[in-house]
Amino acid sequence: MSIEQYDHQEVVRQTVAKLSLRLAKGADRAGLSHPLDEASAKGLLKAMVERGVIYSADEVSYIAQYEFQWNKKHADKLGNFAEKISNGGRVQGADTELGKEHGSSNFSKAR
């Protein structure tokens, strides 16, 4: 099944929602404040890009900040990771096993 059969914005929302539930909640409320949070985010983004999702930094940052109340710094960081991975850039420290686990469930529910 190709990504064209899915609602792109809904896939992006579900990706950020999945991360928001998993990530540490601290003074920043939600975001990439811990190295394991970054690894989880990178792994999930890589898995979704492998399935054909293309992310833009602005779109991901906006959804994280305004729909999931991430602080701007962490929302922008997530957006930058997402765009870099979408453009074939390398990121170190991705938790690819977690990404594959969450990515497959994210992709199958976004119809």
C-alpha positions, -999 to +999 in steps of 0.1 A: +000+000+000+015+033-009+015+065+011-007+082-015-036+063+000-032+080+033-041+115+046-006+131+049-015+156+077-031+129+097+000+108+095+021+137+107-004+144+135-003+107+146+035+107+144+037+137+168+009+123+190+028+090+194+060+109+203+041+132+227+027+102+246+061+085+249+084+114+256+094+126+291+072+153+305+091+180+323+092+217+327+090+220+289+058+200+290+067+179+260+097+177+238+131+163+231+146+171+265+163+137+270+187+118+247+163+088+248+135+111+236+157+122+206+165+085+198+128+076+199+119+105+177+146+098+151+137+061+150+100+068+145+107+094+118+131+071+100+106+043+100+079+066+086+101+080+059+110+044+049+072+039+044+070+070+021+061+098+045+078+131+036+080+157+063+087+194+062+103+211+092+076+238+093+047+214+092+061+192+119+071+221+141+037+237+138+018+206+147+041+198+176+040+233+190+003+243+184-016+210+185+005+192+211+019+221+232+055+214+227+078+242+235+091+260+204+127+249+208+118+212+209+092+215+182+117+232+159+143+205+167+118+178+158+109+196+126+145+198+116+151+161+123+120+152+103+131+173+073+167+161+074+156+124+075+130+130+048+158+145+026+180+115+031+202+131+057+219+110+084+211+113+120+229+094+147+214+077+177+181+067+163+162+039+182+153+021+150+136-009+168+112+015+186+107+034+154+097+003+135+074-008+162+056+026+165+059+034+128+041+003+116+011+009+139+011+046+130+010+039+092-016+012+094-041+034+114-038+065+092-064+058+066 
